[in-house]
Amino acid sequence: MKIGARTFKTSLAVFLSLIIPIALGFEESASLAGISVVASMQPSVKKSFQTMGERLVANSIGGFVAVLMASAFGTSIIVISFATAILIAILHQMKLNNVIGLSTMTLIIIMLSTNGDILSNAAVRVLATFIGVLVAFLINRFILPPNYEEKLFQLTNVVTDDLTRYIRVSLRKNVQYSLMRTDLLSLEKSITDMKKLLTLLQDNQWTHWFNQKDISISRMLVIYRQFIRTTESAYYLVKTLHHSENVYNHFPDDLRILLRERLETLMSAHEQIILKWNGRILPKEVNFIAYKADLRITFMESFFNEASLESYLENDYGQSNTVIHLMSAVLDYEENLQHLNKLVSSFKTNHVKDDVSKINTLH
């Protein structure tokens, strides 16, 4: 059994949300504070902040509706049901659908309270939810904040390794067609996970003003977006190779060799760009565009010649189009790699200069 950071933070938040109401003297509302803190824990600090604001507004409205309905019509089951419907309608109109559950729970608990007057009960219970929501935000912000940048980098590295491996086995005709479909679905899911992590990383960008760091979060996000675009282009290349298997198998030997050499250059560049981003290769390295430039010209001419063969054009335009699609996938992968390499090189070069300037300023 493994207890992760989020589990630990939720446990700590529950403890604090229960102990604070008890210390303030309203033990009967501690359970509501505990429930609200669990409901308010979010995967990113920004979402926690948004949830905090929404829940504070929604619970205030819930407390107001509970007091108003109880004072006017009593606290019978029918009145509570009607008050719940009114509250849900109000929150829906205010586009606060995601916090309807906790606010209606608060309303029901307030209206079912039998000890004390309804106004004081409402105030205490709304305050308890405030405590829970605030504790959830503070814990999520200051205790073990999630490091989505590290997770995104690791996933990018893993997906890149998988893609380059699948490209190599496809080029050498070692792949099983039926199994490859399952592998492609798995790769597609991993790319979706990369996009989710990027969104969470972007959500944490707004908290940058809390930290005294000179790193540009916005520039880092741009680079990770390009990492994902490059990964998608590599994934599309794998799919194209998969669907073009029959046509590729009938390529002349020299064309297959040219294709393998070009893709080996690109895949090696992809792997080295990741190492550059990780600080293991100098910013000015990875000059794969200039590397074997003459072979690139031969590569493109060979593809065009293959696509314009009379045997394709006379019998099946589809085969000719498949050749063009395959070359297009290679060029798209190449363009994305080139752009990614420029972004990473620029970021690493400027980041080093900024650090040196900061050190000189301090001295």
ZANU-16567 format. One line per 2 residues: their letters; for each residue x negated, y, z of C-alpha. Coordinates in pm, whole numbers. Each point is the difference from the previous one (the first is absolute). Last residue first. Example, Ala and Ser with C-alpha at 12.3 -4.5 7.8 and 13.67 -1.06 7.14 Angstrom:
// residues 2
SA) -1367:-106:714 ~ 137:-344:66
***
This chain:
// residues 363
HL) -2800:4000:-624 ~ 380:-32:-25
TN) 4:164:-339 ~ -268:-236:-132
IK) 202:-300:120 ~ 317:132:-165
SV) -183:67:-327 ~ -136:-357:1
DD) 348:-144:64 ~ 152:213:-278
KV) -272:-109:-242 ~ 64:-368:80
HN) 372:50:-54 ~ -63:179:-329
TK) -203:-289:-145 ~ 234:-272:135
FS) 313:174:-125 ~ -145:78:-342
SV) -129:-356:-47 ~ 333:-150:113
LK) 200:223:-234 ~ -231:-58:-298
NL) 2:-378:52 ~ 378:-4:26
HQ) 32:188:-330 ~ -231:-245:-177
LN) 173:-298:157 ~ 338:129:-113
EE) -129:47:-354 ~ -153:-350:-11
YD) 317:-169:125 ~ 200:187:-264
LV) -255:-101:-265 ~ 26:-370:94
AS) 381:11:3 ~ 1:173:-340
ML) -230:-271:-141 ~ 242:-267:118
HI) 301:185:-133 ~ -173:42:-338
VT) -70:-375:-24 ~ 359:-73:103
NS) 123:232:-274 ~ -182:-208:-262
QG) 154:-316:145 ~ 344:155:-5
YD) -31:106:-364 ~ 23:-368:-92
NE) -54:-160:-339 ~ -137:248:-249
LY) -141:253:244 ~ -166:-258:220
SE) -165:-195:-285 ~ -88:330:-163
LS) -227:90:290 ~ 64:354:122
AE) -2:-81:373 ~ -333:-184:-28
NF) -163:291:-181 ~ 129:241:261
FS) -134:-222:277 ~ -341:-32:-165
EM) -26:374:-49 ~ 81:57:368
FT) -266:-244:124 ~ -265:127:-243
IR) 52:352:134 ~ -15:-128:358
LD) -321:-188:-83 ~ -163:330:-97
AK) 89:147:338 ~ -192:-279:179
YA) -2:193:329 ~ 105:360:-60
IF) 349:-70:131 ~ -133:-225:279
NV) -190:273:181 ~ 48:-148:349
EK) -243:214:207 ~ 12:374:73
PL) 186:-40:331 ~ -255:-248:144
IR) 125:-352:73 ~ 87:-147:341
GN) 213:294:117 ~ 334:-186:1
WK) 115:211:-295 ~ -318:-103:-181
LI) 69:-366:81 ~ 349:41:-145
IQ) -152:163:-307 ~ -239:-297:-25
EH) 283:-253:-19 ~ 178:199:-270
AS) -325:46:-195 ~ -60:-375:7
ML) 353:-48:-126 ~ -58:246:-284
TE) -330:-155:-109 ~ 143:-351:25
LR) 297:123:-203 ~ -224:118:-281
ER) -210:-318:-2 ~ 307:-226:3
LL) 163:193:-286 ~ -318:-8:-209
IR) -36:-375:59 ~ 362:-59:-99
LD) -58:206:-314 ~ -312:-200:-91
DP) 183:-330:47 ~ 281:95:-237
FH) 333:50:176 ~ 241:-295:-11
NY) 4:-53:378 ~ 80:370:42
VN) 317:-36:-206 ~ 126:-291:212
ES) -94:162:330 ~ 157:334:-78
HH) 257:-20:284 ~ -268:-73:260
LT) -249:245:-148 ~ 271:267:8
KV) 89:-86:359 ~ -366:22:106
LY) -35:333:-182 ~ 316:130:171
YA) -154:-93:336 ~ -321:185:-92
SE) 212:305:-95 ~ 186:-30:331
TT) -329:-15:191 ~ -118:312:-181
RI) 324:179:88 ~ -40:-115:364
FQ) -358:126:21 ~ 119:322:-165
RY) 254:49:278 ~ -278:-79:247
IV) -213:275:-151 ~ 278:258:16
LM) 65:-96:362 ~ -366:60:85
RS) 19:342:-160 ~ 299:89:216
IS) -168:-126:316 ~ -296:232:-52
ID) -256:-84:267 ~ -97:290:224
KQ) 136:-155:319 ~ 115:186:310
NF) 318:-203:39 ~ 351:120:89
WH) 20:192:-329 ~ -20:-331:-184
TW) 340:-107:137 ~ 165:80:-335
QN) -210:-264:-176 ~ 150:-284:205
DQ) 292:-38:-241 ~ -250:-24:-287
LL) -162:-302:166 ~ 345:-155:42
TL) 75:62:-369 ~ -339:-144:-98
LK) 72:-306:213 ~ 330:-48:-185
KM) -174:36:-336 ~ -258:-263:96
DT) 281:-233:111 ~ 158:35:-345
IS) -338:-91:-152 ~ -8:-309:223
KE) 351:-97:-113 ~ -107:23:-365
LS) -303:-214:72 ~ 221:-271:156
LL) 233:10:-300 ~ -301:-36:-231
DT) -123:-301:200 ~ 336:-171:-39
RM) -8:55:-377 ~ -360:-124:-12
LS) 100:-335:144 ~ 213:-82:-305
YQ) -269:102:-252 ~ -289:-185:163
VN) -316:212:-31 ~ -339:-118:-127
KR) 18:168:-341 ~ -337:173:52
LS) 151:345:-48 ~ 289:-92:228
VR) -239:-125:269 ~ -191:329:-10
IY) 312:218:7 ~ 140:-200:293
RT) -322:49:200 ~ -6:372:-78
LD) 358:30:120 ~ -54:-192:323
DT) -312:198:94 ~ 184:325:-76
VV) 293:-110:217 ~ -234:-72:294
NT) -186:331:-28 ~ 320:201:-33
LQ) 140:-183:305 ~ -310:88:202
FL) 13:364:-112 ~ 370:30:80
KE) -47:-149:347 ~ -290:236:75
EY) 200:303:-116 ~ 303:-118:196
NP) -176:45:332 ~ 300:4:238
PL) -30:232:304 ~ -135:-188:304
IF) 172:216:263 ~ 36:370:-93
RN) 272:24:-263 ~ 194:-321:52
IL) -3:46:376 ~ 109:363:-28
FA) 282:-79:-243 ~ 135:-295:198
VL) -16:201:325 ~ 200:281:-163
VG) 271:-238:-123 ~ 31:-173:337
IF) 7:324:196 ~ 260:152:-232
TA) 211:-315:41 ~ -13:49:377
LV) 92:368:-38 ~ 309:-103:-197
RV) 84:-234:284 ~ -43:259:272
AA) 190:272:-184 ~ 288:-231:-91
NS) 37:-125:354 ~ -8:358:129
LI) 279:99:-240 ~ 211:-311:60
DG) 25:50:373 ~ -156:-247:239
NT) 27:-380:2 ~ 214:-173:-266
SL) -220:-1:-308 ~ 178:-154:-300
MI) 7:330:-191 ~ -373:57:47
II) -93:-357:-97 ~ 219:19:-313
LT) -148:334:-110 ~ -359:-119:55
MT) 64:-315:-204 ~ 150:220:-273
SL) -322:207:1 ~ -223:-309:-8
GI) 174:-158:-299 ~ 58:316:-207
VN) -369:80:-25 ~ -58:-122:-358
NL) 318:164:-128 ~ -111:353:85
KM) 116:151:-330 ~ 190:281:179
QH) 329:-129:-144 ~ -91:-349:119
LI) -75:137:345 ~ 340:169:16
AI) 188:-307:-130 ~ -183:-227:246
LI) 89:235:286 ~ 366:12:-99
AT) 21:-379:-28 ~ -164:-42:341
AF) 245:249:152 ~ 291:-205:-141
SI) -138:-320:150 ~ -61:172:335
VI) 355:143:-7 ~ 149:-345:-72
IS) -203:-160:279 ~ 121:257:249
TG) -231:276:115 ~ 223:305:37
FA) 161:211:-273 ~ -136:355:30
SA) -285:-32:247 ~ -106:-340:-134
ML) 14:122:-361 ~ -206:314:64
VA) -253:-168:230 ~ -58:-289:-244
VF) -17:232:-303 ~ -263:215:175
GG) -206:-302:107 ~ 5:-140:-354
IS) -95:337:-146 ~ -296:20:237
NA) -83:-360:-86 ~ -4:81:-373
VL) -214:313:36 ~ -258:-168:223
RE) 11:-310:-216 ~ -71:193:-320
GM) -287:197:150 ~ -166:-307:149
TQ) 53:-201:-318 ~ -178:266:-203
FS) -291:4:246 ~ -20:-379:7
KK) 16:-10:-379 ~ -291:244:-11
VS) -197:-207:249 ~ 37:-315:-209
PQ) 134:-354:58 ~ 288:120:221
MS) 100:-49:363 ~ 332:179:55
AV) 231:-298:53 ~ -230:-139:269
VS) -14:338:175 ~ 377:41:-20
IG) 65:-335:167 ~ -236:78:286
AL) 154:343:55 ~ 347:-157:2
SA) -114:-254:259 ~ -137:277:222
SE) 338:170:17 ~ 118:-162:324
EF) -335:81:164 ~ 69:371:3
GL) -243:132:262 ~ -277:163:-199
AI) -242:-284:85 ~ 255:-253:-127
PI) 45:200:-319 ~ -382:2:-52
IL) -61:-368:83 ~ 222:-142:-273
SL) -133:213:-287 ~ -356:-56:122
FV) 32:-380:2 ~ 182:-5:-335
AL) -274:214:-156 ~ -272:-231:132
ST) 176:-305:-147 ~ 56:177:-332
KF) -366:104:-11 ~ -119:-355:71
TR) 225:-144:-269 ~ -119:264:-247
AG) -365:-73:77 ~ 38:-373:-45
IK) 58:-272:257 ~ -103:-335:-145
M) 139:-337:108
***
